Amino acid sequence: WGNWHRYPTEEEIRAMTFLAIACKARGIAYYTYAPGDNRNCGVTSSPERFAEIERVAREVSALSPQLLMRDATVQPEVRITEGPRTASFGFPSVKALMKENGLLIAVNISTETVKAALSLPTGLKREMTLGRNGVFVGKFESQK
């Protein structure tokens, strides 16, 4: 806790949640820390914080039938067309995962807005703009 300057925003929690899923996490568990002075600084420290986590958890829960599908055999290739190509520690700015049913999750992990072009060997392409902590959850459909 001592290294935290503030609790994550709902937008940051949503981005971290979907980033974990895009990195093939198979479950999400939110938890809280209580520092030695017995202050509760985590998710249950206020009704507002708990409500934020609850909204994100409900979104993930509603997607669970689609998230339980197998990952697509071929994953989209991500090409950054505007903005930083890499984020902290040299990781690509956008992490993407596609499921067999066409569900696409894309998360911007850079600190700036990026424009990305995602493509499959089949010729399907999708372009998107993702702001800081931006998350896209939807079907991978070609844009004409």
N, C-alpha and C positions, 0 to 999 in steps of 0.2 A: 504494500500500500504506500509506503513512504516515497516511492518513485512516481506515483500518480499525482498529477496536478489537478485533475478533475475526473469525474465519472464520464464514460463515453456517452455521446448523444445517441438518440434513437437511430439516426441515420448511420452512425458509426457501428452500432450494434447490428443493424440490419446488414451492413456491408461485411462485417466480420463473420456473421452467420452464413451468408451466402458464399463468401470466400471459402469457408471451411467445407461447405457442400461441394463447391466447384473443385476443391482439392481432394475430393473423394471421401470426406468424412461420412460416416454412416450413422451418426447420431449427434445430437446437440444437447448438452446439459449446461444450464446456466447455474452459477453458484455465487456465493458471496463470501467475503472475508470479513472477519471481525478482528481488528487490530487489538493489541494488548490492552489498550485502555477501554476495551469493550464498546467502542463506537461501532455501529453497523454502517459501513460505508458502501455496501454493495447493492444488489438489485432490490433487496427488501427494505432498504433504508428510507424509502418514501413511497407513498401510493403512486406518485407520478412515475417514478422509476420502474416500479413493478408493472404499471400499465404499459409502459414502453416495451418491456420484455414480452409481456403478454401479447401485444399486437404482433410482434415479430414471430413469436412462437405459433400464434394462430395462423399466420400466413404460411409458415412452413408446414404446419399440420394440414392445412387445406390442400397443399401441393403433394402430400405424402403419397397418394396413389401414383402420381407421375414420377416422384423422386425414387420410388421403389423399383421402377423399371430399370433394366440394364442400361449401362452407359452405351452410347452408340459405338459401333466398331471403329468408325472413322470420326475423329474429333475435328472441329473446325480449326482452320488455320487462322490465326489472328495477326493482322498487319496494322500497325498504328500509322494512320495517315496524317494526323496532326496531334501535337503534344508530345510529351516525353515518351520515349519507347521503353524506358526502364524506370522502375521505382526504387525504393530503398533496397540496398544490398544487391542491386543488379537484377532483381526479379522483373519479368515483363510487366508492363503497366496494366495489362488486362489479362485476367485469368478467365477461361471459358470452359464450360462443360456442356455437352449435349447428351441427352438420353435417347434411347431407341425410338421413343414416341415423338421425337422432334423438339422436346422441351430444351430450351437453351438458357443457361445461366451464365451471365458475363458480369464481371466485377472489376471496376477500376480501382487499383490499389495505389495509384500515384497521387500526388498532392495537387495535381492540376487536371483540368478537363482534357479529355482525349477524344479523338475521333478514330474509330477502328473499323476496318473492313474484315469481316469474317467470311471465309469461303470453305466449301467442301469440294472434293475432287469431282463430284457430280455436276459442278457448275453452279450450284446454289450459292448465292452471295447475300450478305446482309451487312449494311452499314449502320453504325450507331454512334451517337455522341454520349459519352458518360462523364458526368461531372465528378468532382472529388467525392469519393465514397459512392459513386454511382453504381447502381445495380440494375441489370436488365434480366427479367424473368419472363419468358414467353416462348412461342413457337418459332423455330428456325424456318422462316419462309423467305423465298427470294424476293428481292425488291426489284421492280421493273424500272 
